[in-house]
Amino acid sequence: MSVRRALVTGGAGFIGSHVAEALASDGYDVTVLDDLSSGRRANVASGIRLEELDIRSPEAAGLVRTGGFAVVCHLAAQIDVRKSVADPVADASRNILGSLNILEAARQAPKPPRVVFSSTGGAIYGDFAEPPSDEGESKDPESPYGIAKLATEYYLAYYGRVHRMDVVSLRYANVFGPRQDPHGEAGVVAIFCQRLLGGTPLTVFGDGRQTRDYVFVGDVARANVLAAGAALPAAGRLDERAFNIGTGVPTSVLELAASLQRVAGSGTKIEHAAARPGEQQRSFVSIAKALSVLKWAPKVALDAGLRTTFDWFRTQATPQAPSHVAS
Ligand SMILES: NC(=O)c1ccc[n+]([C@@H]2O[C@H](COP(=O)([O-])OP(=O)(O)OC[C@H]3O[C@@H](n4cnc5c(N)ncnc54)[C@H](O)[C@@H]3O)[C@@H](O)[C@H]2O)c1
């Protein structure tokens, strides 16, 4: 059988490094494209090539055009929702223009690869949506980050419809696991782990009843492998090639804190701070479509995933307790 080549943009980051490893385990010859702005060389497993490039560069476009990839998993992004609010132009530069550079290069490849885009189910549907959100739910992103993800999904749909490209959007809920960063959409897990290890109180904003849908990174990596190879109907409208990747289960911040305290065997105090203005109260996604079309379902239960994550943070040399909490 001929070698199947895969490119993972953002493959030195948290989720991308797990995606790269999962594709390699599935037999792909994997190349990572990452500018190491938040990713780490150490996250790239041996046997996987690293091309240190910016997704906005002509060199990155050249690699996508000429690399002979069967699939490009596009994860490289600016991932901090607050940064996107503070500097929407910088966010759009990486998250819209960078994505467009990759898509346009893929279109120009002699045999265009399937592009599997990492979108968001946590930040795309917005506050008008009544969870669990399915893929057809109306979309009113509450941040420039969410807008950039939705804009990129529209570009994907356009490339699918007009240029007959093979595109998939995976809309992740709140992804947690080893190597995660406190600034991502499930940053609260990293922050609580670091605080439990440092013996400092867990800060919960408001009453702590706000819910999120926490999905383990290994399950997200497996969703990418399935999306890379699945037989799918022709790409057409915005939501047709989009799949929510979560658990369908809402977990409140208080429940999350209690689970992590159990895992850590620590009675670290919980402190309440004022509710943050504009914070979404309820967010979880329907995963029925991923189940029926991609044959994907999450396998790692929350407690088991939290244990793996906490154990990983414990192995890190100098845990820091960041001064703010993301959700
Ligand atoms: N973490 C979550 O809960 C979550 C939820 C929904 C969607 N996502 C999406 O999943 C993807 C991966 O997120 P993550 O949490 O692993 O974040 P991460 O910061 O660990 O990974 C992003 C990677 O992209 C690289 N990168 C950033 N800008 C780049 C550029 N211009 N050129 C090349 N590389 C660049 C970074 O160095 C990093 O390695 C992102 O697209 C993110 O928006 C994450």
The ligand as an SDF file (V2000), in Angstrom:
LIG
                    3D

 44 48  0  0  0  0  0  0  0  0999 V2000
   -8.3670   23.6850   23.7060 N   0  0  0  0  0  0  0  0  0  0  0  0
   -9.6780   23.6740   23.4560 C   0  0  0  0  0  0  0  0  0  0  0  0
  -10.4920   23.4040   24.3520 O   0  0  0  0  0  0  0  0  0  0  0  0
  -10.1850   23.9610   22.0530 C   0  0  0  0  0  0  0  0  0  0  0  0
  -11.5690   24.0110   21.8580 C   0  0  0  0  0  0  0  0  0  0  0  0
  -12.0450   24.2750   20.5720 C   0  0  0  0  0  0  0  0  0  0  0  0
  -11.1620   24.4350   19.5270 C   0  0  0  0  0  0  0  0  0  0  0  0
   -9.8240   24.3820   19.7490 N   0  0  0  0  0  0  0  0  0  0  0  0
   -8.9440   24.5840   18.5970 C   0  0  0  0  0  0  0  0  0  0  0  0
   -8.0180   23.4950   18.5190 O   0  0  0  0  0  0  0  0  0  0  0  0
   -6.7860   23.9660   17.9570 C   0  0  0  0  0  0  0  0  0  0  0  0
   -5.6240   23.5950   18.8460 C   0  0  0  0  0  0  0  0  0  0  0  0
   -5.7710   24.2500   20.1020 O   0  0  0  0  0  0  0  0  0  0  0  0
   -4.8380   23.9340   21.3610 P   0  0  0  0  0  0  0  0  0  0  0  0
   -5.6910   24.0530   22.5640 O   0  0  0  0  0  0  0  0  0  0  0  0
   -4.0790   22.6980   21.1210 O   0  0  0  0  0  0  0  0  0  0  0  0
   -3.8650   25.2030   21.3450 O   0  0  0  0  0  0  0  0  0  0  0  0
   -2.2680   25.3260   21.3030 P   0  0  0  0  0  0  0  0  0  0  0  0
   -1.9300   26.7810   21.4890 O   0  0  0  0  0  0  0  0  0  0  0  0
   -1.6340   24.3420   22.2320 O   0  0  0  0  0  0  0  0  0  0  0  0
   -1.9400   24.9050   19.8110 O   0  0  0  0  0  0  0  0  0  0  0  0
   -1.9170   25.8280   18.7450 C   0  0  0  0  0  0  0  0  0  0  0  0
   -0.6220   25.5760   17.9900 C   0  0  0  0  0  0  0  0  0  0  0  0
   -0.6190   26.4310   16.8400 O   0  0  0  0  0  0  0  0  0  0  0  0
    0.6770   27.0050   16.7130 C   0  0  0  0  0  0  0  0  0  0  0  0
    0.5100   28.2740   15.9900 N   0  0  0  0  0  0  0  0  0  0  0  0
   -0.1350   29.3870   16.3970 C   0  0  0  0  0  0  0  0  0  0  0  0
   -0.0730   30.3370   15.4420 N   0  0  0  0  0  0  0  0  0  0  0  0
    0.6340   29.8070   14.4170 C   0  0  0  0  0  0  0  0  0  0  0  0
    1.0290   30.2940   13.1500 C   0  0  0  0  0  0  0  0  0  0  0  0
    0.7340   31.5490   12.7540 N   0  0  0  0  0  0  0  0  0  0  0  0
    1.7380   29.4790   12.3390 N   0  0  0  0  0  0  0  0  0  0  0  0
    2.0670   28.2150   12.7150 C   0  0  0  0  0  0  0  0  0  0  0  0
    1.7100   27.6950   13.9200 N   0  0  0  0  0  0  0  0  0  0  0  0
    1.0000   28.4890   14.7530 C   0  0  0  0  0  0  0  0  0  0  0  0
    1.1780   27.1900   18.1330 C   0  0  0  0  0  0  0  0  0  0  0  0
    2.5860   27.2870   18.2320 O   0  0  0  0  0  0  0  0  0  0  0  0
    0.6240   25.9240   18.8030 C   0  0  0  0  0  0  0  0  0  0  0  0
    1.5580   24.8600   18.7080 O   0  0  0  0  0  0  0  0  0  0  0  0
   -6.9560   25.4630   17.7460 C   0  0  0  0  0  0  0  0  0  0  0  0
   -7.3400   25.6960   16.4150 O   0  0  0  0  0  0  0  0  0  0  0  0
   -8.0740   25.8260   18.6950 C   0  0  0  0  0  0  0  0  0  0  0  0
   -8.7510   26.9800   18.2950 O   0  0  0  0  0  0  0  0  0  0  0  0
   -9.3060   24.1520   20.9820 C   0  0  0  0  0  0  0  0  0  0  0  0
  1  2  1  0
  2  3  2  0
  2  4  1  0
  4  5  1  0
  4 44  2  0
  5  6  2  0
  6  7  1  0
  7  8  2  0
  8  9  1  0
  8 44  1  0
  9 10  1  0
  9 42  1  0
 10 11  1  0
 11 12  1  0
 11 40  1  0
 12 13  1  0
 13 14  1  0
 14 15  2  0
 14 16  1  0
 14 17  1  0
 17 18  1  0
 18 19  2  0
 18 20  1  0
 18 21  1  0
 21 22  1  0
 22 23  1  0
 23 24  1  0
 23 38  1  0
 24 25  1  0
 25 26  1  0
 25 36  1  0
 26 27  1  0
 26 35  1  0
 27 28  2  0
 28 29  1  0
 29 30  1  0
 29 35  2  0
 30 31  1  0
 30 32  2  0
 32 33  1  0
 33 34  2  0
 34 35  1  0
 36 37  1  0
 36 38  1  0
 38 39  1  0
 40 41  1  0
 40 42  1  0
 42 43  1  0
M  CHG  2   8   1  16  -1
M  END
$$$$
